[in-house]
Amino acid sequence: SDKAVLLTEFERALNERLEAILLKARQDIELLQDAANQQKMTVFKEVQPRTHQQQVDQITEEAIELAAESTQRRNFVT
């Protein structure tokens, strides 16, 4: 019947639209994920040198403290 044919056409059109919406949503999600990953890498590249410098500063401070303690022990012994 005409109604069955019309219903089938509507269903097919609906499925095509849903498929297009899902495809667009997947593409948008991929773009957002790519942008987020780029931002993460940018932040990582900015933070990494600071973190390394903080570690170097901390090790330097510890070395100075150990040298001072060593000097105090030597002075105490003599």
C-alpha positions in Angstrom: 0.0 0.0 0.0 0.9 3.6 -0.4 1.1 4.1 3.4 3.6 1.2 3.8 5.8 2.6 1.0 5.6 6.1 2.5 6.4 4.7 5.9 9.4 2.8 4.5 10.7 6.0 2.8 10.3 8.0 6.0 12.1 5.3 8.0 15.0 5.2 5.4 15.2 9.0 5.5 15.2 9.0 9.3 18.0 6.4 9.4 20.1 8.4 6.9 19.7 11.6 9.0 20.5 9.7 12.2 23.6 8.2 10.5 24.7 11.7 9.3 24.1 13.1 12.9 26.2 10.3 14.4 29.0 10.7 11.8 29.1 14.5 12.5 29.1 13.9 16.3 32.0 11.4 15.9 33.9 14.0 13.8 33.2 16.7 16.3 34.4 14.5 19.2 37.6 13.6 17.3 38.3 17.3 16.7 37.7 18.1 20.4 40.0 15.3 21.4 42.7 16.4 19.0 42.4 20.0 20.4 42.5 18.7 23.9 45.6 16.6 23.2 47.3 19.6 21.6 46.6 21.7 24.6 47.9 19.0 26.9 51.1 18.8 25.0 51.5 22.5 25.0 51.0 22.6 28.8 53.4 19.7 29.2 56.1 21.4 27.2 55.7 24.6 29.2 55.6 22.8 32.6 58.4 20.2 32.0 61.3 22.7 32.0 60.0 24.4 35.1 59.7 21.0 36.8 63.2 20.1 35.9 64.5 23.5 37.1 62.7 22.9 40.4 64.3 19.5 40.7 67.8 21.0 40.0 67.2 23.8 42.5 66.1 21.3 45.2 69.2 19.1 44.5 71.4 22.1 44.7 69.9 23.2 48.0 70.4 19.7 49.4 74.0 19.6 48.2 74.6 23.0 49.9 73.1 21.7 53.1 75.1 18.5 53.0 78.3 20.5 52.4 77.5 22.8 55.3 76.8 19.8 57.6 80.0 18.2 56.5 82.0 21.4 57.2 80.4 21.7 60.6 81.3 18.1 61.4 84.9 18.7 60.4 85.1 21.8 62.4 83.5 20.1 65.4 86.1 17.2 65.2 89.1 19.5 65.0 
